[in-house]
Amino acid sequence: RRTVHADLVVATKQGFVNVTIDRGKVASVSGQQLTMTEGTKKQTYKTITLTIPSTAKVRDDRHAASLSALRSGQRVIVVTAPQRTRVIARTPRSG
């Protein structure tokens, strides 16, 4: 729950691969560009822009979605591996 950014080396049957995890809040979406602020509710680590491939699996509040369906302020995790990218977004509870 506290991970903001991670670069991992993962062993697979075919050898080792690099996997990147980015976690934060959606700032904006423009085409295949996702701009997000990495950090926690109280602190920002940095703002980054990721190019999300069109083949990425995108989930919005546990439902299949497109990247353009994501909204500013949603919490988001992006997992990037050599052959796949996952974008998991959720709308924070109000209260």
N, C-alpha and C positions, 0 to 999 in steps of 0.2 A: 504493500500500500504506500510505502514511502519512496519508491523508486521514481526518479524524475527522468533520468537518462541512463541507458546501459548499452555497452558494446560487449557482446558475448561471442565466444568461440564455442561452437557446439559440434560434438562428434556425431557423424552420421555413418551409415553403411558405406557411403561413397567417399568418406574422408571428413575433413573439418570444414565448417562453413561459419561465416560471420553473420550474426543476428543483431539488429539494433532495436531498442525499445525506447520510445519517446512518450512521455505522459504529461498532460497539462490541460489547458483550456483552449477551445477554438477561438481564435481571434477573427479569422475570415476564411472564406473559400472562394477561389477565383479559378474557374476551369479545373485543371488538375493540381492546382497549387493550394496547399493547406497551410495557413499560417496559424501557429499556436504559441501560447506562452507556457513554457515549461516551469513547473514549480508547484507550490502548495497554495492553499487558500490565502495565506498570509504573506508569502514571499514568492517573488519571481526569480527563477534561475536565469532564464534568457528567453528571447523570442526567436523562433526559427520558422523557416518556410520549407516545407517538404513537397517534392513533386511525387504525387501518388499515381502509380501506373493505372491505366484503364482496366487492367485485369484484377485489381485489388478487390478483396471481399470487404464490403462496408456494412456494418451493423449499427443501427440507430435505435436505442432503447430496446435491444434484443430482437429487432426486426431487420430483415434485409433492406438495404437502402442504397442510394447513390451518394457520391461525395457531395454533390450539390444540395442534398437534403439536410446536411449538417448546418447548425445555426451557431452564431456567436454566443459564447458563454457556456456551451456544452463541455462537459469533461470528456477527454478523448485519450485513447491509447493507440499508438501506431507501432506495429511490430513488422519489421522489414527483414526478410530473409532473401537469399539469392533467387528463389523461384516463386515466392509469393509475398504479398503484403496484406496485412489485415488492419482495418481501421475500426475501432470499437468506440462508439460514442454513447453517452447517456446524458439525459437532462437532469441536473441536480434537483433534489427535492426542495420545494420552497418551504420556508419556515424558519 
